[in-house]
Amino acid sequence: MPSPVVVDAGELSTDELVAALHDGQRIVVNTSLFGTQKQVTLRFDGETYYCDTPTRLHKHTTEAEMRTCILKNGYTRDDADESG
């Protein structure tokens, strides 16, 4: 299995992140919660989107659901030209 792409929260746009998932990349997002650093792994198996946090595995069945999760949790930068 190839090494995941590692990014800091806000480094990519949502479009860039979703495109990487569709290309088969696993993405590890470095983020912080209440001052504590954590890593979240995002992946797509061709059918289901996964958002694996240290405490919970979120599953999303549509790209729109995954985009909402990504944006809600602040994993990407806030670009005005985001599609969705």
C-alpha positions in Angstrom: 0.0 0.0 0.0 1.4 3.4 -1.0 2.3 5.9 1.7 -0.4 8.3 2.6 -0.2 12.0 1.6 0.3 14.0 4.8 -1.0 17.6 5.0 -1.7 20.2 7.6 -5.3 21.3 8.1 -6.0 24.1 5.7 -3.2 23.2 3.3 -5.5 22.0 0.5 -8.8 23.1 -0.8 -11.8 20.7 -0.5 -11.7 20.2 -4.2 -8.0 19.2 -4.1 -8.6 16.9 -1.2 -11.5 15.1 -2.8 -9.7 14.8 -6.1 -6.8 13.1 -4.3 -9.2 10.7 -2.7 -10.7 9.9 -6.1 -7.2 9.2 -7.3 -6.8 6.5 -4.7 -4.7 8.5 -2.2 -5.1 8.1 1.6 -4.7 11.5 3.2 -3.5 12.1 6.7 -4.6 15.6 8.0 -2.6 17.0 10.9 -5.0 19.1 13.0 -5.5 20.2 16.6 -8.4 19.8 19.0 -8.4 21.8 22.2 -4.7 22.4 21.8 -3.8 18.8 21.2 -2.3 17.7 17.9 -4.1 14.8 16.2 -4.1 13.0 12.9 -7.2 12.2 10.8 -7.0 9.7 7.9 -9.3 10.2 5.0 -9.8 7.6 2.3 -12.2 6.5 -0.4 -12.6 2.9 -1.5 -14.6 3.7 -4.7 -17.9 3.3 -2.9 -17.6 4.7 0.6 -15.7 7.7 2.0 -14.0 7.2 5.4 -12.9 9.8 7.9 -10.9 8.0 10.6 -10.4 10.1 13.7 -8.6 9.0 16.9 -12.0 8.4 18.5 -14.4 7.5 15.7 -14.6 6.2 12.2 -17.1 8.3 10.1 -18.5 6.7 6.9 -20.1 8.7 4.1 -21.9 7.3 1.1 -21.8 10.4 -1.1 -19.2 12.9 -2.0 -21.5 15.7 -0.7 -21.6 14.1 2.7 -17.8 13.8 2.7 -17.4 17.4 1.7 -19.7 18.5 4.5 -17.6 16.5 7.0 -14.3 17.9 5.7 -15.6 21.5 5.8 -17.3 21.1 9.2 -14.2 19.8 10.8 -11.9 22.4 9.2 -9.6 20.0 7.4 -9.3 22.3 4.3 -8.9 25.9 3.6 -12.0 28.0 3.0 -11.9 28.7 -0.7 -14.8 30.8 -2.1 -14.8 28.8 -5.3 -15.6 25.4 -3.7 -18.1 23.3 -5.6 -20.3 20.9 -3.9 
